[in-house]
């Protein structure tokens, strides 16, 4: 998925000319380019769009709001404003703008994981740019379509399109290298032809030799290493991975560090250098945890920005209401006698105190609600991370142990056998997984009280064991991960899921996961 998003971002071509003579357009442009925070820009533009009468200006304003909401990952709001901009463009038959907004909607659908919907929007954008004879926009839209087709099919059509684009003169060497890398990814991941993938990766490397791009070079070298691993060419895989490590020292990137040590662990495991494999496995987990932490911090920052935006909106509404109330009181005070004026002032004072008290109560309740929601999100993320870490560790330790035991049966040298036996004991003593499972189960019971209450209330005939399984399904864990956590076979998990469905009286068309998530 990361490969697709990287390439889509590179292909995305949304050039909208805001340099209009209209003063309102200039105001929008100045707000967008100003150094103020994103939430303040949104507040100003939403105020601007509510008072604007010109539909073209509203369209440009809505498109910019779509961009800004996308930055803070408020994708529902971003989608809403892009749709508004698209509808105005369609009513005015502005074909270039229609194509641009279709591309923006395709980008939003991609980021939310709706690949087919994203493909539909990019296809409409390509059709619109074909009608307008905008060649560059058309080929960039076609590139996005091909990348999505490489994920959801048809694969043959994606390959044909990408091959044509790789020969297109409108793309620079870096863009062509990205296209060739995508072709290599298709042959490696979808068609399982590593030899062909390596050929495309090497073509891409040669293209960027004169103007090297460190990140792209590292990705290509690591992809070559992965392809050689599939071919059991571990020496060549090691060489490619080592080359990528040299470049990676000059370009810090957590995701590439994670994949680097993942490949090292696989290579050294197959070469039976288990100590090195174990060292790189730990480094892989370390960088993987760093990525998870960074992602959590970013989500928190986006939530804070969204909360700040809501606060600005609330303050603006209160200010408007207050101004309206004061103007009304002023008009009335000019028409009434002194006694009536005093009465109104007293009433106004009482009203003000009541509003102040109510507003304080509302703010307190809102803050408590936000705190609870944030805490629930944090706890769910933590549980998901714990469960996935345990499942990954369990699976790897089991596989690793079996391979070490298999190797022991073929070793006759006593000294080597004792060393490997000690290594096996060390592996089993590393971070007792059963303790982690117990910690996960206790943590689930601690933070999931409300969920378990709702589950028990709606389905009181479920056993404790079945309730625990429901909690793991609620976390969107795969059957394979759940089987590792519960020390059961995948078949047993499927049977337990079937019994739960029967107890819950679910139809065959009803999803167990969706039912549990909707509690």
Steps between C-alpha positions, in 0.01 A plus 500: 500500500787740580645440151165589339454819703858615426446458126150652499631810679773527237251461213240739648477805280261763631590838357231761563563857404391725787657813352169668418421869480205449729575643847327208674729251322802704608381486862468119479848478350652720772338293777625174345860625470510675840724355779211457748397152623275276291206518744505883487508493121196271503315733738565803277403318180180354647403849615581627151297230319193561717483868398599460133239529223708433188485126417841488330662647812306251717635217279865611542443554874350150539791339312756671727303387808511145359881528478533633856270240659701231318819630666356442850355162385137609543416308185121510538505883502758507219276274289196720575671819376650334189150375408365854546772640273433224243126569492556870430760419231254258337219759505733751330644230266859583601657181365856557624378573853270197484799280414711653778228444763449139384874447561474658846209268585701203370786597733265517802347160420849350470606634840189351662566161336211511247711390203214424258331832569838671456543325162153619390585864580840485324332340196247788484786749533681334207183511287451870577863591421469307171207724405699816582816389314706557817771249414710521817200480729371205298821294523540569871142383559578192290804433720280507810254261334777256411641500855155425643440227240825339613335458841143400410529391136493442218877444533559455124343837425711668769820350355413613146423854616813530712722377218359770270547766767862394560574602140308829518716808439295714739642314803844577640746226603374491857137456391601223257701331777186502718302343216764230448506431875121456492537249215764315704266495801224345289728222375636440851182517708217416261650276232780344710765542227799636700739482203282741297460726803879524544536601135256792543660609828845510335361703207361750752838522679679574174252778418578694819878452497570856381258666742471249785207514739608334826155382612417356158842329480453340841151375411625349174802330664283355777245378241786328315607338830145379558485351147834318551370359830205351308750349257711364792796712378591605853849632420360732232217599732753583772707709258198707387383551858849614605508754214167639613633525857796715384262748332254484792768638732474825300119511493316429825176307444335282767294290256804419287703420815224258601498318165884498492526300823204281404687387187825455696317276748354288217835473318703404808233255610520318167883513514468340849678794667241510776669746733512764227144416400385544859685835533339639184160370604525707820605808298207443264260493798663812647453707184152358451405620850644845421279524190193400705582765763548770233168408343325525838651842569388625157145380562494677837625821338227478235235440766624804693486710183142385432401580861658843473306559180172408668586736785557786253165428337322498836662828605401664172138389539486627858644834395239538226221414743632744755521783247143430384372501859677829582362673190149385584533623857628835376198543267257411777672729753444801271124435494431425863473711811764512770315247712467260211868553418602410856279190485658394172848558636423282802352235272804524277729452798309191614503366144873565466574314825280209393666482156844521657418219740344287225792566267744395771300181558487424126874559465572272797285220356659547155852480646408186696354340188810585294727361772303174514502461118876569485562251780291231325684556170836486677407179686373332183821591313707369789307171513531455123873560518544259793299229323686535171841506675415182693371325187807598297740398778318168555503414133864595449629329818312178413631497142850591612504231772385229259773587253766498775374158620510370144859627462600330830404161362753539219794623717742244636761731646430515878637850553289648220199304621538636856532857370186472290312333788597795723380738229167313490463538880581870471235536232235334719597717797459820295197697625266226617209514258252341742555792741431741215181311415386516862580871508299549179201309638506700828534825306207406274280431803610827658440739207217311325251501790240700306541288188476173699194638681328571165607161366363317807180707493429421133629141500483360856547139384865553401763339723802685646723334242268606217485856636881512497503382138241767411730767651787382275270498191389852598868604470491386133761228562532226238422135582872421471594764761218389733609137472855600604366699797271221624734209412226346284489386138342721237237230452407522870463877473272461197286247690474732801400788270232277347359415847499869595308585181242233585458633853461853364246379239687670213394449140758376248502848341577668833864568592605393852773769508255777399245382757759510781633841389146646505437411867 
